[in-house]
Amino acid sequence: MNHGIESLFSLLFSVLSVLTLFDAEPARGCGQAIRLHLRVILSPQGALMRKYWPAVIAASFSLSTLAIAQDAPQGGAKTAMAEVSVGTAVADRTLSGAAESFPAGTERLYCFARISNAEGSDIEFVWYKGDSEQARVKQTVKYSPHRTWSSKTLAADAAGDWRCDVVQGEKVLQSVKFKVE
């Protein structure tokens, strides 16, 4: 449903809900509810409501607009996701030698990612040894799902705990931990 129509219905519902608070008689239908509430507003007993109705309508409109504004990003935006693993080679866009631990003599490791819902944006592979950043590789995601990878050449002193984060902006989409022993 279109947001303009939604906000109109939301506003009408909010106003009628607030007006119902000033009315002891339950409404039986939309047309009857409007006539009933107009009777309350226009009657001598509705003087309090006549005095405050502009504020009630303004508050109802503000609340319904706020609710629509909060729902809009959630409805249309897709959350970027990544499936990440580390291995010893990539052939035909497929990772091989995937593991959580690699021998100390391993010369190169690959962080392979399958990324969804991020087309047209940049992602980065960030390699860490312990908490120290070792490398950062930026790539553009061209379509969804997108398979891509980054490699890291390991030095002789590479033994330790490692991780590779796949990052979009400031958000870590996925992190994979591994050891070089």
MARBA-3410 file (N, C-alpha, C, O; in Angstrom, 1 decimal):
181
0.8,-1.2,0.0,0.0,0.0,0.0,0.9,1.2,0.0,2.0,1.2,0.6 ~ 0.5,2.3,-0.7,1.2,3.5,-0.8,1.3,4.2,0.6,0.4,4.2,1.4 ~ 2.5,4.8,0.9,2.7,5.5,2.2,1.8,6.6,2.5,1.4,6.9,3.6 ~ 1.3,7.4,1.4,0.4,8.5,1.6,-0.9,8.0,2.1,-1.5,8.6,3.0 ~ -1.4,6.9,1.5,-2.7,6.4,1.9,-2.6,5.8,3.3,-3.5,5.9,4.1
-1.5,5.1,3.5,-1.2,4.5,4.9,-1.2,5.6,5.9,-1.8,5.4,7.0 ~ -0.6,6.8,5.7,-0.5,7.8,6.7,-1.9,8.4,6.9,-2.2,8.8,8.0 ~ -2.7,8.5,5.8,-4.0,9.1,6.0,-4.9,8.2,6.8,-5.6,8.6,7.8 ~ -4.8,6.8,6.6,-5.6,5.9,7.4,-5.1,5.9,8.8,-5.8,5.8,9.8 ~ -3.7,6.0,9.0,-3.2,6.0,10.3,-3.6,7.2,11.1,-3.9,7.1,12.3
-3.6,8.4,10.4,-4.0,9.6,11.0,-5.5,9.5,11.4,-5.8,9.9,12.6 ~ -6.3,9.1,10.5,-7.7,8.9,10.8,-8.0,8.0,12.0,-8.7,8.3,12.9 ~ -7.3,6.8,12.0,-7.4,5.9,13.1,-6.9,6.5,14.4,-7.6,6.3,15.4 ~ -5.8,7.2,14.4,-5.3,7.8,15.6,-6.2,8.9,16.2,-6.5,8.9,17.4 ~ -6.8,9.7,15.3,-7.7,10.7,15.7,-9.0,10.1,16.3,-9.4,10.5,17.4
-9.5,9.1,15.6,-10.7,8.4,16.1,-10.4,7.7,17.4,-11.3,7.6,18.3 ~ -9.2,7.1,17.6,-8.9,6.4,18.8,-8.8,7.4,20.0,-9.3,7.1,21.0 ~ -8.2,8.6,19.7,-8.1,9.6,20.8,-9.5,10.1,21.1,-9.8,10.3,22.3 ~ -10.3,10.4,20.1,-11.6,10.9,20.3,-12.5,9.9,21.1,-13.3,10.3,21.9 ~ -12.2,8.6,20.9,-13.0,7.6,21.6,-12.7,7.7,23.1,-13.6,7.3,23.9
-11.6,8.2,23.5,-11.3,8.4,24.9,-12.2,9.3,25.6,-12.5,9.2,26.8 ~ -12.8,10.3,24.8,-13.7,11.3,25.3,-15.1,10.9,25.2,-16.0,11.6,25.6 ~ -15.4,9.7,24.7,-16.7,9.2,24.4,-17.0,7.9,25.2,-16.2,7.0,25.1 ~ -18.1,7.9,25.9,-18.5,6.7,26.6,-19.2,5.6,25.7,-19.2,4.5,26.1 ~ -19.7,6.0,24.6,-20.5,5.2,23.8,-19.6,4.5,22.7,-18.9,5.2,22.0
-19.6,3.2,22.6,-18.7,2.5,21.6,-19.2,2.8,20.2,-20.4,2.8,19.9 ~ -18.3,2.9,19.3,-18.6,3.1,17.8,-18.9,1.8,17.2,-18.3,0.8,17.6 ~ -19.9,1.8,16.2,-20.3,0.5,15.6,-19.8,0.4,14.2,-20.0,-0.6,13.5 ~ -19.3,1.4,13.6,-18.8,1.4,12.2,-18.1,2.7,12.0,-18.2,3.7,12.7 ~ -17.3,2.8,10.9,-16.5,4.0,10.6,-17.4,5.2,10.4,-17.1,6.2,11.0
-18.4,5.1,9.6,-19.3,6.3,9.4,-20.0,6.7,10.7,-20.1,7.9,11.0 ~ -20.5,5.7,11.4,-21.2,6.0,12.7,-20.2,6.6,13.7,-20.5,7.5,14.5 ~ -18.9,6.1,13.7,-17.9,6.6,14.6,-17.6,8.0,14.3,-17.5,8.8,15.3 ~ -17.5,8.4,13.1,-17.2,9.8,12.7,-18.4,10.7,13.2,-18.1,11.7,13.8 ~ -19.6,10.3,12.8,-20.8,11.1,13.3,-20.8,11.2,14.8,-21.1,12.3,15.3
-20.6,10.1,15.5,-20.6,10.1,16.9,-19.5,11.0,17.5,-19.8,11.7,18.4 ~ -18.3,11.0,17.0,-17.3,11.8,17.5,-17.5,13.3,17.1,-17.1,14.1,17.9 ~ -18.0,13.5,16.0,-18.3,14.9,15.6,-19.4,15.5,16.6,-19.4,16.6,17.0 ~ -20.4,14.6,16.9,-21.4,15.0,17.9,-20.8,15.3,19.3,-21.2,16.2,19.9 ~ -19.8,14.5,19.7,-19.1,14.7,20.9,-18.4,16.1,20.9,-18.4,16.8,21.9
-17.7,16.3,19.8,-16.9,17.5,19.7,-17.8,18.8,19.7,-17.5,19.8,20.3 ~ -18.9,18.7,19.0,-19.8,19.8,18.8,-20.8,20.0,19.9,-21.4,21.1,20.1 ~ -21.0,19.0,20.8,-22.0,19.1,21.9,-21.4,20.0,23.0,-20.1,20.1,23.1 ~ -22.2,20.5,23.9,-21.7,21.3,25.0,-20.8,20.5,25.9,-19.8,21.0,26.5 ~ -21.0,19.2,26.0,-20.1,18.3,26.8,-18.7,18.2,26.1,-17.8,17.8,26.8
-18.7,18.4,24.8,-17.5,18.3,24.1,-16.6,19.5,24.1,-15.7,19.6,23.3 ~ -16.9,20.5,24.9,-16.2,21.8,24.9,-14.7,21.5,25.2,-13.9,22.2,24.6 ~ -14.4,20.6,26.1,-13.0,20.3,26.4,-12.3,19.8,25.1,-11.2,20.2,24.8 ~ -13.0,19.0,24.4,-12.4,18.4,23.2,-12.3,19.5,22.1,-11.3,19.5,21.4 ~ -13.3,20.4,22.0,-13.2,21.5,21.0,-12.0,22.3,21.3,-11.3,22.9,20.4
-11.7,22.5,22.6,-10.5,23.4,23.0,-9.2,22.7,22.6,-8.3,23.4,22.2 ~ -9.1,21.4,22.7,-7.8,20.7,22.5,-7.7,20.0,21.2,-6.7,19.3,20.9 ~ -8.7,19.9,20.3,-8.7,19.1,19.1,-7.5,19.4,18.2,-7.0,18.5,17.6 ~ -7.1,20.7,18.0,-5.9,20.9,17.1,-4.7,20.2,17.6,-3.9,19.7,16.8 ~ -4.5,20.3,18.9,-3.3,19.6,19.5,-3.4,18.1,19.4,-2.4,17.4,19.1
-4.6,17.5,19.5,-4.8,16.1,19.4,-4.5,15.7,18.0,-3.8,14.7,17.7 ~ -5.0,16.4,17.0,-4.8,16.0,15.6,-3.3,16.2,15.2,-2.8,15.3,14.5 ~ -2.7,17.3,15.7,-1.2,17.5,15.4,-0.4,16.3,16.0,0.5,15.8,15.4 ~ -0.7,15.9,17.2,0.0,14.8,17.9,-0.2,13.5,17.2,0.7,12.8,17.0 ~ -1.4,13.3,16.7,-1.7,12.0,16.0,-1.0,12.0,14.7,-0.5,11.0,14.3
-1.0,13.1,14.0,-0.3,13.2,12.7,1.2,13.0,12.9,1.9,12.3,12.1 ~ 1.8,13.6,13.9,3.2,13.4,14.2,3.6,12.0,14.5,4.6,11.5,14.0 ~ 2.8,11.4,15.3,3.0,10.0,15.7,2.9,9.0,14.5,3.7,8.1,14.4 ~ 1.9,9.3,13.7,1.8,8.4,12.5,2.9,8.6,11.5,3.3,7.7,10.8 ~ 3.3,9.9,11.3,4.4,10.2,10.4,5.7,9.5,10.9,6.5,9.0,10.2
5.9,9.6,12.3,7.1,9.0,12.9,7.1,7.5,12.7,8.2,6.9,12.4 ~ 6.0,6.9,12.8,5.9,5.4,12.6,6.2,5.0,11.2,6.9,4.0,11.0 ~ 5.7,5.8,10.2,6.0,5.5,8.8,7.5,5.7,8.5,8.1,4.9,7.8 ~ 8.0,6.8,9.1,9.5,7.1,8.8,10.3,6.0,9.4,11.4,5.6,8.8 ~ 9.9,5.4,10.5,10.7,4.3,11.1,10.6,3.0,10.3,11.5,2.2,10.2
9.4,2.8,9.7,9.2,1.6,8.9,9.8,1.6,7.5,10.2,0.5,7.0 ~ 10.0,2.8,6.9,10.4,2.9,5.6,11.8,2.2,5.3,11.9,1.4,4.3 ~ 12.9,2.4,6.1,14.1,1.8,5.7,14.0,0.3,5.9,14.7,-0.5,5.1 ~ 13.3,-0.2,6.8,13.2,-1.7,7.0,12.5,-2.3,5.9,12.8,-3.5,5.5 ~ 11.5,-1.7,5.3,10.7,-2.3,4.2,11.4,-2.5,2.9,11.3,-3.5,2.3
12.2,-1.5,2.5,12.8,-1.5,1.2,14.3,-1.9,1.2,14.8,-2.5,0.2 ~ 15.0,-1.7,2.3,16.4,-2.0,2.3,16.7,-3.5,2.6,16.0,-4.1,3.5 ~ 17.7,-4.0,1.9,18.1,-5.4,2.1,19.4,-5.3,2.9,20.2,-4.5,2.7 ~ 19.6,-6.3,3.8,20.8,-6.4,4.6,21.8,-7.2,3.9,21.6,-8.3,3.4 ~ 23.0,-6.6,3.7,24.1,-7.3,3.1,24.5,-8.5,3.9,24.5,-8.3,5.2
24.9,-9.6,3.3,25.3,-10.8,4.0,26.5,-11.4,3.3,26.7,-11.2,2.1 ~ 27.3,-12.1,4.1,28.5,-12.7,3.5,28.7,-14.1,4.2,28.5,-14.3,5.4 ~ 29.0,-15.1,3.4,29.5,-16.4,3.8,31.0,-16.5,3.5,31.4,-16.4,2.4 ~ 31.8,-16.7,4.6,33.2,-16.6,4.4,33.9,-17.8,5.0,33.5,-18.4,6.0 ~ 35.0,-18.2,4.2,35.8,-19.3,4.7,37.2,-19.1,4.2,37.5,-18.3,3.3
38.2,-19.7,4.8,39.6,-19.6,4.5,40.1,-21.0,4.0,39.8,-22.0,4.6 ~ 41.0,-20.9,3.0,41.5,-22.2,2.4,42.9,-21.9,1.7,43.4,-20.8,1.8 ~ 43.4,-22.9,1.1,44.7,-22.8,0.5,44.8,-22.5,-1.0,45.8,-22.2,-1.5 ~ 43.6,-22.6,-1.7,43.6,-22.3,-3.1,42.2,-22.0,-3.6,41.2,-22.3,-2.9 ~ 42.1,-21.2,-4.7,40.9,-21.0,-5.4,41.0,-21.4,-6.8,42.0,-20.9,-7.5
40.2,-22.2,-7.3,40.2,-22.7,-8.7,38.7,-22.7,-9.2,37.8,-23.2,-8.5 ~ 38.5,-22.2,-10.4,37.1,-22.1,-10.9,36.1,-21.5,-10.0,35.0,-22.0,-9.8 ~ 36.6,-20.4,-9.3,35.7,-19.6,-8.4,35.2,-20.5,-7.2,34.1,-20.3,-6.7 ~ 36.0,-21.5,-6.8,35.7,-22.4,-5.7,36.9,-22.5,-4.8,38.0,-22.7,-5.3 ~ 36.7,-22.4,-3.5,37.7,-22.5,-2.5,38.1,-24.0,-2.3,37.2,-24.9,-2.3
39.3,-24.3,-2.2,39.8,-25.7,-1.8,40.7,-25.6,-0.6,41.3,-24.5,-0.4 ~ 40.9,-26.7,0.1,41.7,-26.7,1.2,41.2,-25.9,2.4,42.0,-25.4,3.2 ~ 39.9,-25.8,2.5,39.3,-25.0,3.6,39.6,-25.7,4.9,39.4,-27.0,5.0 ~ 39.9,-25.0,6.0,40.2,-25.5,7.3,40.2,-24.4,8.3,40.0,-23.2,8.0 ~ 40.3,-24.8,9.6,40.4,-23.9,10.7,41.8,-23.7,11.2,42.1,-22.8,12.0
42.7,-24.6,10.7,44.1,-24.6,11.1,45.0,-25.0,9.9,44.6,-25.9,9.2 ~ 46.1,-24.3,9.8,47.0,-24.5,8.7,48.4,-24.7,9.2,48.8,-24.1,10.2 ~ 49.2,-25.5,8.5,50.6,-25.8,9.0,51.5,-24.5,8.8,51.2,-23.7,7.9 ~ 52.5,-24.4,9.6,53.4,-23.2,9.5,54.0,-22.9,8.2,54.3,-21.8,7.9 ~ 54.2,-23.9,7.4,54.9,-23.8,6.1,54.0,-23.3,5.0,54.4,-23.1,3.8
52.7,-23.1,5.3,51.8,-22.6,4.2,52.2,-21.2,3.7,52.4,-20.3,4.5 ~ 52.3,-21.1,2.4,52.8,-19.8,1.9,51.7,-18.8,1.6,52.0,-17.6,1.8 ~ 50.5,-19.2,1.3,49.5,-18.3,0.9,48.1,-18.9,1.4,47.9,-20.1,1.2 ~ 47.3,-18.0,1.9,45.9,-18.4,2.3,44.9,-17.5,1.5,45.3,-16.3,1.2 ~ 43.7,-18.0,1.3,42.7,-17.3,0.6,41.5,-17.1,1.5,41.0,-18.1,2.1
40.9,-16.0,1.5,39.7,-15.7,2.2,38.6,-15.6,1.1,38.6,-14.7,0.3 ~ 37.7,-16.6,1.1,36.7,-16.6,0.0,35.4,-16.2,0.6,35.0,-16.7,1.6 ~ 34.6,-15.3,-0.2,33.4,-14.8,0.3,32.3,-14.9,-0.7,32.5,-14.6,-1.9 ~ 31.1,-15.3,-0.3,29.9,-15.2,-1.2,29.1,-14.1,-0.6,28.6,-14.3,0.6 ~ 28.9,-13.0,-1.3,28.3,-11.8,-0.7,26.9,-11.6,-1.4,26.8,-11.7,-2.7
25.9,-11.4,-0.6,24.5,-11.1,-1.1,24.0,-9.8,-0.7,24.4,-9.2,0.4 ~ 23.2,-9.2,-1.5,22.5,-7.9,-1.2,23.4,-6.7,-1.0,23.2,-5.8,-0.2 ~ 24.5,-6.7,-1.7,25.5,-5.6,-1.6,25.9,-5.1,-3.0,27.0,-4.4,-3.0 ~ 25.2,-5.3,-4.0,25.6,-4.9,-5.4,25.8,-3.4,-5.4,25.0,-2.6,-4.9 ~ 26.9,-3.0,-6.1,27.2,-1.6,-6.3,27.9,-1.0,-5.2,28.2,0.2,-5.2
28.2,-1.8,-4.1,28.9,-1.2,-3.0,30.3,-1.8,-2.9,30.7,-2.8,-3.5 ~ 31.1,-1.2,-2.0,32.5,-1.6,-1.8,32.5,-2.5,-0.5,31.9,-2.2,0.5 ~ 33.3,-3.5,-0.6,33.6,-4.3,0.6,35.1,-4.4,0.8,35.9,-4.1,-0.2 ~ 35.5,-4.8,2.0,37.0,-4.9,2.2,37.2,-6.2,2.9,36.4,-6.6,3.8 ~ 38.3,-6.9,2.6,38.8,-8.0,3.3,39.9,-7.5,4.2,40.8,-6.8,3.8
39.7,-7.6,5.5,40.7,-7.1,6.5,41.3,-8.3,7.2,40.6,-9.0,7.9 ~ 42.6,-8.5,7.0,43.4,-9.6,7.6,44.0,-9.2,8.9,44.7,-8.1,9.0 ~ 43.8,-10.0,10.0,44.4,-9.7,11.3,45.2,-10.9,11.8,44.8,-12.0,11.6 ~ 46.4,-10.6,12.4,47.1,-11.6,13.1,47.0,-11.1,14.6,47.5,-10.1,14.9 ~ 46.3,-11.9,15.4,46.0,-11.5,16.7,45.0,-10.3,16.6,44.0,-10.4,15.9
45.4,-9.1,17.2,44.6,-7.9,17.0,45.2,-6.9,16.1,44.7,-5.8,16.0 ~ 46.3,-7.3,15.5,47.1,-6.4,14.6,46.7,-6.6,13.2,46.7,-7.7,12.6 ~ 46.2,-5.5,12.5,45.8,-5.5,11.1,47.0,-5.8,10.2,48.1,-5.1,10.4 ~ 47.0,-6.8,9.4,48.1,-7.1,8.5,47.9,-6.7,7.1,48.8,-6.3,6.4 ~ 46.6,-6.6,6.6,46.3,-6.2,5.2,44.9,-5.8,5.1,44.0,-6.3,5.9
44.6,-5.0,4.1,43.3,-4.5,3.8,43.1,-4.5,2.3,43.9,-3.8,1.6 ~ 42.1,-5.2,1.7,41.9,-5.3,0.3,40.5,-4.9,0.0,39.5,-5.5,0.5 ~ 40.4,-3.8,-0.8,39.1,-3.2,-1.2,38.6,-3.8,-2.5,39.4,-3.8,-3.5 ~ 37.3,-4.1,-2.6,36.8,-4.6,-3.9,35.3,-4.1,-4.0,34.7,-3.8,-3.0 ~ 34.9,-4.0,-5.3,33.5,-3.6,-5.5,32.7,-4.8,-5.9,33.1,-5.6,-6.7
31.5,-4.9,-5.2,30.6,-5.9,-5.5,29.7,-5.5,-6.7,29.0,-4.5,-6.6 ~ 29.8,-6.3,-7.8,29.1,-5.9,-9.0,27.7,-6.5,-9.1,26.9,-5.9,-9.8 ~ 27.4,-7.6,-8.5,26.1,-8.2,-8.6,25.8,-9.0,-7.4,26.7,-9.2,-6.5 ~ 24.6,-9.6,-7.3,24.3,-10.4,-6.1,23.7,-11.7,-6.5,22.8,-11.7,-7.4 ~ 24.1,-12.8,-6.0,25.3,-13.0,-5.1,26.6,-12.9,-5.9,26.6,-13.1,-7.1
27.6,-12.5,-5.2,28.9,-12.2,-5.8,29.9,-13.0,-5.0,30.0,-13.0,-3.8 ~ 30.7,-13.8,-5.8,31.8,-14.6,-5.2,33.1,-13.9,-5.5,33.4,-13.6,-6.6 ~ 33.8,-13.7,-4.4,35.1,-13.0,-4.5,36.1,-13.5,-3.5,35.6,-14.2,-2.6 ~ 37.3,-13.2,-3.6,38.3,-13.6,-2.6,39.5,-12.7,-2.5,39.7,-11.8,-3.4 ~ 40.2,-12.8,-1.5,41.4,-12.1,-1.2,42.5,-13.1,-0.8,42.2,-14.1,-0.1
43.7,-12.8,-1.1,44.8,-13.8,-0.6,45.8,-13.0,0.2,45.9,-11.8,0.1 ~ 46.4,-13.8,1.1,47.5,-13.2,2.0,48.7,-14.1,1.9,48.6,-15.3,2.2 ~ 49.8,-13.6,1.6,51.1,-14.3,1.6,51.6,-14.3,3.0,51.7,-13.2,3.6 ~ 51.9,-15.5,3.5,52.3,-15.6,4.9,53.8,-15.5,5.0,54.6,-16.2,4.2 ~ 54.3,-14.8,6.0,55.7,-14.7,6.3,56.2,-15.9,7.1,55.3,-16.7,7.6
57.5,-16.1,7.3,58.0,-17.2,8.1,57.5,-17.1,9.6,57.4,-18.2,10.2 ~ 57.2,-15.9,10.1,56.8,-15.8,11.5,55.2,-15.7,11.6,54.7,-15.0,12.4 ~ 54.5,-16.4,10.7,53.1,-16.3,10.6,52.3,-17.1,11.6,51.1,-17.0,11.7 ~ 53.0,-17.9,12.4,52.3,-18.7,13.4,51.5,-17.9,14.4,52.0,-16.8,14.9 ~ 50.3,-18.3,14.7,49.4,-17.6,15.6,48.0,-17.6,15.2,47.6,-18.3,14.3
47.2,-16.9,16.0,45.7,-16.8,15.7,45.5,-15.7,14.7,46.0,-14.6,14.8 ~ 44.7,-16.0,13.7,44.4,-15.1,12.6,42.9,-14.9,12.5,42.1,-15.8,13.0 ~ 42.5,-13.9,11.8,41.1,-13.8,11.3,41.1,-12.9,10.1,41.9,-12.1,9.9 ~ 40.0,-13.1,9.3,39.8,-12.2,8.2,38.3,-11.8,8.3,37.4,-12.6,8.3 ~ 38.1,-10.4,8.3,36.8,-9.8,8.3,36.4,-9.4,7.0,37.3,-8.8,6.2
35.2,-9.6,6.6,34.6,-9.0,5.4,33.8,-7.8,5.8,32.8,-8.0,6.6 ~ 34.1,-6.6,5.4,33.6,-5.4,6.0,32.9,-4.6,4.9,33.4,-4.5,3.8 ~ 31.8,-4.0,5.2,31.1,-3.1,4.3,30.9,-1.8,5.1,30.1,-1.7,6.0 ~ 31.7,-0.7,4.7,31.7,0.5,5.4,32.3,0.2,6.8,33.5,-0.2,6.9 ~ 31.5,0.4,7.8,32.0,0.2,9.2,31.5,-1.1,9.8,31.8,-1.5,10.9
30.6,-1.8,9.0,29.9,-3.0,9.5,30.7,-4.3,9.0,31.0,-4.4,7.8 ~ 31.0,-5.1,10.0,31.6,-6.4,9.7,30.4,-7.4,9.3,29.6,-7.7,10.1 ~ 30.5,-7.8,8.0,29.5,-8.7,7.5,29.7,-10.1,8.0,28.7,-10.8,8.4 ~ 30.9,-10.5,8.0,31.3,-11.9,8.5,32.7,-11.9,8.9,33.6,-11.2,8.2 ~ 33.1,-12.7,9.9,34.5,-12.8,10.3,34.8,-14.3,10.4,34.0,-15.1,10.9
36.0,-14.7,9.9,36.4,-16.1,10.0,37.7,-16.2,10.8,38.6,-15.5,10.4 ~ 37.8,-17.0,11.8,39.0,-17.2,12.6,39.7,-18.5,12.2,39.0,-19.5,11.8 ~ 41.0,-18.4,12.2,41.8,-19.6,11.9,43.2,-19.5,12.5,43.5,-18.5,13.0 ~ 43.9,-20.6,12.6,45.2,-20.7,13.2,46.3,-21.1,12.1,46.0,-21.9,11.2 ~ 47.5,-20.5,12.3,48.6,-21.0,11.6,49.6,-21.6,12.6,50.0,-20.9,13.5
49.9,-22.9,12.5,50.6,-23.6,13.6,52.0,-24.0,13.1,52.8,-24.6,13.8
END
